[in-house]
Amino acid sequence: MNDATLIKEKVAQAIEILDEYGIDCWITFVRESGMMRDPMMDYLCPADMTWHSAFIIARSGETHAIVGQMEKQTVDELGVWDRVTGYVEGVKGELLGYLKALDPASIAVNYSRTSEVCDGLTHGMYLLLEEMLADIGFQDRLVSAEQITSSLKARKTATELGRMREAIGHTLGIFGMVKGFIRPGRTEREIAAFMTREAESRGLGFGWDPAHCPAVFTGPDTAGAHYQPTDRKVERGHVLNMDFGLKVEDYTSDLQRTFYILEEGETAEPPEVTKGFDTIVTSIELARRAIKPGVQGVAVDAVAREHIVSQGYEGYPHGLGHQVGRFAHDGTALLGPAWEKYANKVFEPIEENMVFTIEPRLTVPGRGVVTIEEMVVVTATGAEYLSKPQKELILIG
């Protein structure tokens, strides 16, 4: 399926969202988007725009792109936009003429105080737009497009979910393969390189910066997360965990798996590792059952966090889970505690067709970090696993 087909799906979805929220018009206003790409351009036009460009979707269903004349054909050939206007000298005349005829009571534009996925409009571009709209008295009609863009990113279409399922399948497949490569004496860097080679042989992209995708952590006293593989060697008695994600047609997976390296003569992990692992598995399942449309992420995080603490462990130092889409961290609503850094994201209501990770963690002293990361999709009544959940510790002999 090509980009134009997916963009048509998302533009149609955007019209429904505008009507749902009672917003008359949504403008994504950009320039030099190859340098400063607005997060929503992926849903509007795959090409980079050089000059001031306005992608306008009206609540009535009208769609209009106003772009530099030399980029008109590129946008026109998508077959997405009802009308594509090319200008030579400047965008102002065409933009104001169209808006004056449309006369929207509210004009949503691409800025947000709290959500990075909705905040592509630079301050300078906002001031420029405000100044232009003042010529027709529309400057006070500007509102944040956060509601629109959050919902558009969050509500995955069947096409988007299909691409993510494929990415998940490849990720789980490579996790299965690396089990045979891990052994005492291998380094984190060697294990990561094995996984990287396999991903590249399949022609796949990586879910985030390849410098730490996959991230591999063996034994105690590691960085724990968001760090590149090192020359630390796998040793017997270590807990080893990995964070790995792949991209299929621009859509991402994000999963973690935990392994245990058996000591000589061991046939199973020691009791303290079993307890830690079982605690994580249970907390993930309790969280999944708590996810429902309308529930706030702060409540879901509390379910997992309280279970882990009840078993004698410290609470994990991060949110329980984030949305996934075109990026590993992609979306406004978040499963997390009411901490300053999460702002109001944890109070956003969960919506059907959102995709979240669930990724609690805990430390087993002297052994390492036990963590699993699963992906779930929100349904009308709850949440279903997109990834086959890890229920048993992966033992390396």
C-alpha positions in Angstrom: 0.0 0.0 0.0 1.5 3.4 -1.0 1.7 6.6 1.0 -1.1 8.2 -0.9 -3.6 5.5 0.2 -2.6 5.8 3.8 -2.8 9.7 3.6 -6.3 9.4 2.2 -7.3 7.3 5.2 -5.8 9.8 7.7 -7.3 12.9 6.0 -10.8 11.2 6.0 -10.2 10.4 9.7 -9.2 14.1 10.3 -12.5 15.4 8.9 -14.4 13.1 11.3 -12.3 14.3 14.2 -12.9 18.0 13.4 -16.6 17.3 13.4 -16.3 15.4 16.7 -14.6 18.3 18.4 -16.6 21.1 16.7 -13.5 22.7 15.1 -14.2 24.4 11.8 -10.8 24.3 10.2 -7.3 22.8 10.8 -4.2 24.3 9.2 -0.8 22.7 9.2 1.5 25.6 8.3 5.1 24.7 7.3 8.2 25.9 5.5 11.5 24.1 4.7 9.9 20.9 6.1 12.9 18.8 5.3 14.8 20.8 7.9 12.0 21.3 10.4 9.4 18.6 9.7 6.1 19.0 11.4 5.1 15.7 13.0 1.8 15.7 11.1 3.3 16.0 7.7 3.6 12.2 7.5 -0.3 12.2 7.4 -0.6 15.0 4.9 2.2 14.9 2.3 5.3 12.6 2.0 7.3 15.3 0.2 9.2 18.1 1.8 7.9 21.6 1.2 10.4 24.4 0.6 8.3 27.6 0.8 5.5 28.6 3.2 2.8 25.9 2.7 -0.7 25.5 4.2 -2.5 22.2 4.3 -6.1 23.0 5.2 -8.8 20.5 6.2 -12.3 21.9 6.9 -15.0 20.4 9.1 -17.3 20.5 6.0 -15.0 18.0 4.3 -13.2 20.4 2.0 -9.4 19.9 1.7 -7.1 22.5 0.2 -3.3 22.6 -0.1 -1.6 26.0 -0.8 2.0 25.5 -1.8 4.8 27.0 -3.8 4.2 26.7 -7.6 7.2 24.5 -8.1 5.8 21.9 -5.6 2.2 22.0 -6.8 2.5 19.0 -9.1 4.1 16.8 -6.4 1.1 17.5 -4.1 -1.4 17.3 -6.9 -0.3 13.8 -8.0 -1.0 12.4 -4.6 -4.7 12.5 -5.5 -5.5 13.4 -1.8 -6.3 17.1 -1.9 -9.6 18.4 -3.4 -7.8 21.5 -4.5 -4.1 22.3 -4.8 -3.1 26.0 -5.4 0.4 27.0 -6.4 1.7 30.5 -5.7 4.8 32.4 -7.0 5.3 35.5 -4.9 3.8 34.6 -1.5 1.3 32.4 0.3 -0.6 35.3 2.0 -3.1 36.3 -0.8 -4.2 32.7 -1.5 -4.4 31.7 2.1 -6.4 34.8 3.2 -8.7 34.6 0.2 -9.6 31.0 0.9 -10.1 31.5 4.7 -12.2 34.6 4.1 -14.6 32.6 1.9 -14.6 29.7 4.3 -15.1 32.0 7.4 -14.3 29.4 10.1 -15.2 30.3 13.7 -12.1 28.4 14.9 -8.8 27.7 13.1 -6.7 25.0 14.7 -3.0 25.2 14.1 -0.1 23.0 14.9 1.1 24.1 18.3 0.9 22.7 21.8 2.2 23.6 25.2 2.4 20.0 26.5 2.6 17.5 23.6 5.7 17.3 21.4 3.8 15.3 18.7 1.5 18.3 18.2 4.0 21.1 18.3 5.5 21.5 14.9 4.7 25.2 14.4 7.7 27.4 15.3 7.1 30.5 17.3 8.2 32.6 14.3 5.7 30.9 12.0 2.9 31.4 14.5 3.6 35.1 14.7 3.7 35.3 10.9 0.4 33.5 10.6 -1.2 35.6 13.3 0.0 38.8 11.6 -1.4 37.7 8.2 -4.8 36.7 9.7 -5.0 40.2 11.4 -5.5 41.6 7.9 -9.0 40.0 7.8 -9.7 40.1 11.5 -9.2 36.3 12.0 -6.2 36.4 14.4 -8.3 35.7 17.5 -9.8 32.6 15.9 -6.5 30.6 16.3 -6.6 27.6 18.7 -4.3 24.7 19.4 -4.7 21.6 17.1 -3.6 19.3 19.9 -7.0 17.6 20.2 -7.1 16.9 16.5 -3.5 15.8 16.0 -3.4 13.7 19.2 -6.5 11.8 18.1 -5.3 11.5 14.5 -2.0 9.9 15.7 -3.7 7.8 18.3 -6.5 6.2 16.4 -4.7 3.6 14.3 -6.4 2.5 11.0 -6.4 -1.1 9.8 -3.5 -0.2 7.5 -1.4 1.2 10.4 -2.1 -1.8 12.6 -1.2 -4.2 9.8 2.2 -2.6 9.4 2.9 -2.6 13.1 1.9 -6.3 13.4 4.4 -7.1 10.7 7.1 -5.1 12.5 6.3 -7.0 15.7 6.5 -10.3 13.9 10.0 -9.6 12.7 11.1 -8.3 16.1 9.9 -11.4 17.9 11.5 -13.6 15.2 14.9 -12.0 15.8 14.5 -12.3 19.6 14.0 -16.0 18.9 17.1 -16.2 16.8 19.4 -14.4 19.2 18.6 -16.9 22.0 20.9 -19.3 20.1 23.7 -16.7 19.9 23.8 -15.6 23.5 26.4 -17.4 25.6 28.8 -16.6 28.4 31.7 -14.5 27.1 29.7 -12.8 24.4 29.6 -9.0 24.7 26.6 -6.8 24.6 28.0 -5.2 21.5 28.4 -8.6 19.8 24.8 -9.6 20.6 23.5 -6.3 19.3 25.5 -6.7 16.1 24.0 -10.1 15.5 20.5 -8.7 15.7 21.4 -5.7 13.6 22.8 -7.9 10.8 19.6 -10.0 10.8 17.4 -6.9 10.6 19.5 -5.5 7.7 19.3 -8.8 5.9 15.5 -8.5 5.9 15.7 -4.9 4.6 14.1 -3.4 7.8 14.6 -0.1 9.5 15.2 0.4 13.2 12.6 1.7 15.6 14.9 4.3 17.0 18.6 5.4 16.9 20.5 2.3 15.7 23.3 3.3 18.2 21.1 1.8 20.9 18.6 -0.3 19.0 18.9 -3.0 20.1 19.9 -2.0 23.6 21.5 -4.9 25.5 22.1 -5.0 29.2 23.7 -7.9 31.0 24.1 -8.3 34.7 23.9 -5.8 37.6 25.0 -2.2 37.6 24.3 -1.4 33.9 22.9 1.9 32.6 19.6 0.0 32.6 17.9 1.8 29.7 18.4 4.2 26.8 22.1 3.4 26.4 24.2 1.8 23.7 25.6 -1.8 24.0 29.0 -2.0 25.6 31.9 -4.5 25.8 30.5 -5.9 29.0 30.6 -9.7 28.8 27.7 -12.0 29.5 28.4 -14.1 32.6 26.7 -17.1 34.2 24.1 -16.0 36.8 23.3 -12.8 34.9 19.9 -11.5 34.0 20.1 -10.1 30.5 17.5 -7.8 29.0 17.1 -6.3 25.5 15.0 -3.4 24.1 14.5 -3.7 20.3 12.2 -2.3 17.7 11.9 -2.4 13.9 10.1 -0.4 11.2 7.9 -1.8 8.4 6.7 0.9 6.0 7.4 3.6 8.5 5.6 1.9 11.4 7.4 0.7 14.5 7.5 -2.0 17.1 9.0 -1.6 20.5 9.5 -4.7 22.7 11.7 -5.9 25.5 12.6 -9.5 26.5 14.5 -10.9 29.5 16.9 -13.8 29.6 18.7 -15.7 32.4 22.2 -17.2 31.9 22.3 -20.5 33.9 25.1 -21.2 36.3 27.0 -24.5 35.8 24.8 -27.3 37.0 21.6 -25.1 37.1 18.5 -26.3 35.3 16.4 -23.3 36.3 16.8 -19.8 37.5 17.2 -19.1 41.2 14.1 -18.2 43.3 14.8 -14.5 43.5 14.9 -14.3 39.7 11.7 -16.3 39.4 10.0 -14.0 41.9 11.1 -10.9 40.0 10.1 -12.3 36.6 6.7 -13.5 37.8 6.0 -10.1 39.4 6.6 -8.3 36.1 4.5 -10.8 34.1 1.6 -10.3 36.6 1.9 -6.5 36.7 1.7 -6.4 32.8 -1.4 -8.5 32.8 -3.1 -6.5 35.5 -2.3 -3.3 33.6 -3.7 -4.7 30.3 -6.9 -5.6 32.1 -7.2 -2.1 33.5 -6.9 -0.4 30.0 -10.3 0.6 28.7 -11.5 3.6 26.6 -12.2 6.6 28.8 -9.8 5.4 31.6 -6.8 7.7 32.4 -3.3 6.5 32.0 -2.4 7.5 35.6 -4.9 4.8 36.8 -3.4 2.1 34.7 0.1 2.9 35.9 -1.0 2.8 39.5 -2.2 -0.8 39.0 1.1 -2.1 37.8 3.2 0.1 40.2 1.2 -0.9 43.3 1.6 -4.6 42.5 5.4 -4.3 42.1 5.7 -2.4 45.3 3.5 -4.9 47.1 6.0 -7.6 46.3 8.8 -5.7 48.0 10.4 -3.9 45.1 10.9 -0.2 44.4 8.6 1.5 41.9 10.1 1.8 38.4 11.5 5.2 37.6 9.5 5.9 34.5 6.0 5.7 33.1 4.4 2.3 32.5 3.9 2.7 28.8 3.8 5.1 25.9 2.0 5.1 22.5 3.7 3.6 19.5 3.1 4.5 15.8 5.5 5.9 13.2 7.9 6.4 16.1 8.6 4.3 19.2 7.4 7.2 21.4 4.4 8.6 19.4 1.3 10.1 20.9 0.1 12.4 23.7 -1.8 10.1 26.1 0.6 8.2 28.3 0.4 5.4 31.0 2.3 7.0 33.8 2.3 8.6 37.3 1.4 12.2 37.9 4.9 13.5 37.7 5.9 17.0 36.4 7.7 15.7 33.3 4.5 14.0 32.1 2.4 17.1 32.4 -1.3 16.4 31.5 -0.4 13.4 29.3 -1.3 10.8 32.0 -4.8 12.4 32.4 -5.7 12.2 28.7 -8.5 9.6 28.3 -7.5 6.4 26.6 -9.2 5.9 23.2 -10.1 2.9 21.1 -7.4 1.9 18.5 -4.5 3.5 20.5 -1.4 1.3 20.7 0.5 1.3 24.0 3.6 -0.4 25.4 3.4 -1.9 28.9 6.9 -2.0 30.3 7.4 -2.2 34.0 10.8 -3.1 35.4 12.5 -4.1 38.7 16.0 -4.9 39.9 17.1 -8.3 41.3 20.1 -7.5 43.4 23.3 -9.0 42.1 21.6 -10.4 39.0 20.3 -7.5 36.9 17.1 -5.8 35.7 14.0 -7.9 34.9 11.8 -6.2 32.4 9.4 -7.1 29.7 7.8 -4.7 27.2 4.6 -5.8 25.4 2.4 -3.9 22.9 -1.4 -3.7 23.2 -4.1 -2.2 21.1 -7.1 -0.6 22.8 -10.5 -2.2 21.8 -14.1 -1.0 22.4 -14.1 -3.0 25.7 -10.5 -3.3 26.8 -7.1 -4.1 25.3 -5.6 -7.0 23.4 -1.9 -8.0 23.0 -0.4 -7.2 19.6 2.8 -9.0 20.6 2.8 -12.6 21.9 3.5 -12.0 25.6 6.6 -13.4 27.3 5.3 -15.6 30.0 8.4 -17.6 30.7 12.0 -16.5 31.4 14.3 -17.4 28.4 17.0 -19.6 29.8 20.5 -19.7 28.2 22.5 -22.9 29.0 
